Amino acid sequence: MKLHTPSASIGLLAVLLGLLLNTRPSLGDPVDFTRDIRPILSDKCFACHGPDAKHRKAKLRLDEKENVFADRDGYRIVVPGNPQDSELFALITAEDAGDLMPPTKSGKKLSRAEIDLIKRWIEQGAKWQQHWSLVSPKLPAVPKVKHAGQARNAIDRFLLAKLESKNLKFQKEADKRTLIRRVTFALTGLPPTPEEINAFIKDTSPNAYEKLVDRLLASPHYGEHMGRFWLDAARYGDTHGLHLDNYREMWAYRDYVINAFNNNKSFKQFTIEQLAGDLMPKPTQEQLIATGFNRAHVTTSEGGSIAEE
């Protein structure tokens, strides 16, 4: 859960920057199905052609490889290497409003850039990939760069390789006042105090930044800040969310999440306890509280309205 070392925290920030630099492939670059195509299909197509059988149209699923490439009585949704023979491309570029996908009434519309990405994906062979969560991560080879002297570590090389591909280069290193402001916001969500800024500026030791990161990771505000994102994803609320929106006791679950980050609980244990803490052998009170995750959603509080509630 917690970043174990200062270098890990620096690395995470660098990787996030790398992702921002790599949101869309340039012309000539390979189109990645997981990064570039599946998000488009999920956002614009899966509502009618996804896993929900009740809302599925034309018995077509675009979330399954077999459906996408199957022979459908003389035509295929996707013909690798040939967008012109691919029904998918024909439908998303149809001039007739009655044939165009997604339908106008759906409120969804593919941008020209999205259509181009799908076309390039098909032209490049329509390589299919499993969802990233089902693929074992592998360490990529560290790229070669023209200005290797600017890179202090392997992560810098990944960033520099992308920058060089776009004829860009590193900015000069930020001053200490800027650095402490950035990292304090990133790890605690709060600005540094004047006293903290002055102490960091006066610290001339070679590991001054590493000591700063360690101090921030040890702060209770770290868990409060990181916990906010998890609680948002879990749909945490101190009220029911519907009708009278009455108050409900949920603060103990909130504190569990904050403490989990501050105590560096493993992500595996963190998720198991929230999904099924009450089913663990001799569950502790903390593990029982963790199952508040299953309650952190909008509820009607009306007997019989929703059986599961």
N, C-alpha and C positions, 0 to 999 in steps of 0.2 A: 504494500500500500504506500508507505512513505518512501521517498527516494532515499536510498541507503547512503549515498555519498554525495558530496558537492559536485563531483564530476558527473554523476548520474543526473542531477538536476540540470546542470548546464547542458548535458547531452539531450535531455528531453526538450528543452527550449529550442535547441538547434534542430532536432528532428521535426518539431512543429513548424519551424520556419521552413524547413525543407519541403514539408507537405504543402505549405502555402505557395511555394515556388513551383510546385509540380501539379497544379490542379488540372491543367488541360495540356494534352500533348501538342507540340508544335507540328506544323506540316512536315511530313516525312518521318516523324517519330512513330513508333508502334503504338496502336491504340490498345489500352489495357481493359479487358472486359470488366474486371472487378472495380477498377477505379473510374472508368469512363462510361461504360455502357449499362451495367446493372443499375446504378443509381437513376439513370434516365428511365429505364423500363419500370423500376419500382415506383417512381414518382408519377409517371404518365400512363402506365399500362396495366400494372398489377391489379388495380381495383376491379377491372373487368376480365383480365386474363392472368390471374394469379392464383394463390392457394385457396381462396374462399369460394367453395363450390356453389354457395347460394347466389353469389353475384357474378359468377363466371359466364361469359358470353361466347357463343360459337364453339363451345367445348375446347377452347384453346387456352393453353397455359404457356406463358412466356417465362415462367420461373423454373421450368424443367427443360433440361437439355434434349431429352427424347422428343418432346413436343415441338421444340423449335426446329429441329433438323429432320423430323419424320416426313416420309412421303405421304402426302394427304390427297390420295387419288389423283395423281398427276401434277401436283404442285407442292412446293415446299415453302415454309415460312421464311427460312433463310437457306440460301445456296452459297456455301463458302466460296469466296472469290468472285461472285457474280451478283451484284446488287440488283441488276436489271431483271433477273429471273427470280428474285426474292420477293415473296408476297409482302413481307414486312416493309420493305423499302417502297414498294408500289403503293401501299396504303398510307404511309406517312407523307407521301409526296403527291397524293391524288388531287387533281384539280376539282373534281366533283365533290361537293360538300357531303353528299350522301355516302361517299366511299372513304372520305378522309378519316384517318385515325390519328390521335384520339378524336371521338366525335365532338363537334362544337358544343353540344349540350352538356358535355362532361365538365366544361370549364377548364380543361387541360389543353395545352397547345405546345407542340415541339418548336423550339427556336431553330433558326437556320443553322446555328452552330451545333445543336444536338443532332439534327438530321445529317449534317456533314460527318459527325463522329460515327454515327451508325453506318453510314455509307463506307467510310474508311475502314471500319471494323470488318465489314463484310468483305471488302476488297482485299484486306490483309489476311483473309482465311477464316474469319469469324471464330477465332479461338475461344473456347468456352472455359471458364474457370469456376471452381467451387467458391462458395462464399468464403471470404478470408478467414472467418472464425473456424472453418473446418479444415484449413490447410496448416500443416506444421510450419512454423517460421524457420527460415534458414538465413544464416548470415551471408549477406551479399559480398562479393569481392570489392575491396576498397578501390575506387576508381583512380586512374592516373590523371594528373592535372598539370597544366602548363606552369603554374606558379606555385610549386609545392612548398616553397619557403614561406608562403603566407599561411599554411595550414599547421596548426599546433597539434592536431590529433586526427584520427580517422574520420570523425564526424565532420570536421572542417573540410576534409577532402570531398565528401559527398556534396556539401553546400557549394564548395568552390567549383566542382565539376558542373553543377547546374548553372551557376552564375556564368562560368566561362562559355557554356553552350549558348547563352543569351547575350554574350559580349558585355557582361557586367563584371564587377569586381567588388571585393569587400570594402565597406566603408572603414574609415579609421576608427580605432577603438574608442568607445564612449568614455567620458570622464567619470570620476568616481561618484560624483553627485548624481549623475544620470543612472549609473549602474545600480546604486543602492535603491534608487526609486523604482527602477524596473523590477528588480528581483524581489523587493519587499511587496510590491503589488502582486507579482506573480505567485508568491508563496503564501501570502496572508490576506490579500485583498485590501490591505490598508496601506496608507502612505507611511514612510519612515518619519520618526520624530526629528526635530532639529538636533536633539542630543545624539541620536543614532547616526545622523548624517555627519556631524562633526567628528564623532568617534571613528567612523570609517575613513574619513578623509585624513585624519591624523595617524591612522594605522598604516605604517609604511612597510610592514612585514610582507614577504613574498606571497604568503598564503592568506592575506587579509580578506580576499573575496571568499575563499573557502570557509574561513571562520564565520563570515557573515551568513553564508548559506546554512551552515550548521546551526547557528543561533536561530534562524528563522524556522528551520525544520523542527527545532525543539520547542518552538512557541506554541501555546494552546490555540493561537489564532490560525495556525496552519490547518489543524483539523476542522476548525469552524469554516474556513474558506473552502477547503476541498470538499467538505461535507455538503456545502450548498449545492454543488453540481449533482451529487448523488441523490440528495433529497428532491431536487427538481425532477430528476429522471424517475424517482419512485413515486412522484405525485404526492409528496408529503403535504399535509395541511392540518391545522389545529381546529378546523371546522369540517362539517360533513360535505359542504360544497353544493348542496341542493336544498330547495324549499326554505325552511327556516334557517338553514345553515348553522345549526346548533354546534356549540363547542364540544370537542372530544379530547380526551386525555391522550396526547401523542408525544409529549415532550420527552418522555423516557426513550422512545425510539430515536428521536432526533439526537439525544445525548449519546446513545449507543453508536450512531454513525460517526459523530465527532470524535468520540474516544477511540473508535476503531482506527481512524486515520492517525490520531496522535500516538497511539500505541503500536503503530506499524503492524497491525493485524494482516495476515496474508489474505490476498484476494480470494483464494479458494475457501478459506474458513469464513471470510466475510460473507460470501454468497450463500454458502451452505447454511449458516446460522439464520440468515434472513428467510430463506425459502423453507427450511424445515428444522429450525432450532428445537422445536418441541418434540421432534421425532428422534433426536439424538439420545444416546444412552445416558441416563441420569442428567438431563439438561439442567444447566445452571440458570439462575434468574436472568443473567445477561443474555443467554441464548433464547430464553422465552421472550424477553423483550425484543430481541432482534426480529422475531416473526411479525412485529408490527409492520414490517414491509408489506405483508399480505393484506393489511388493513388500510394502507396509505393510498386510498383512492376515493373517488366520489361515491357516497352511499346515500340511499334514500331514507334509511332508518324507519321504513314502513314495513311492518310485519306482513309477509306474504307477497310483497311487491316483486322482489327478486329472490328466488329460492336460495341461491348461494349465500346471500347475505344473512 
